[in-house]
Amino acid sequence: MKLITSITFISLTSLSLVVLFAPAVALAAPATVAFPNPLSYDTFAELVDAVISWLVIISTPIIVLLIVIAGLVFMFSGANPNLQKTARNIIFYSLIGYAIILFARVLMSVVTGVTG
C-alpha cells in the first residue's frame, strides 16, 4: 500500500509541474538551434568514401599478416592435409575479403559517377 501511495505522489507531483510550467514553455520565444557538423564531410558520399578509405588502410596490413600466417601454417603442416587445406582457406578467404573491400571502393566511384 505504501508503494502505491508513493507512486501516486510522484505521478501527481510530476503532472502538476508539467501543468504549472507548460504555459511558460509554450509562450517562450522560439529559439534557433544550430548544431555544428561534427564531421569534416559535407555529403554522404564523402563520408562513405572516407570509411572505405579507412577500411582499405586498416585491412591491408591485416591481409599481409594473414597471408604470412597462412604461409607459416602451410610450412609447418608437413604431410597433414587438414592443415594444408586450412592454410589455403586462410589465403583464399582473406583475398576474397580484400577484394570485397576494393570492390566497395569501385562501386562507390561508379555510383558517384552515375549520380553526379
Beta strands, then each sheet from edge to edge (+ up, - down):
end
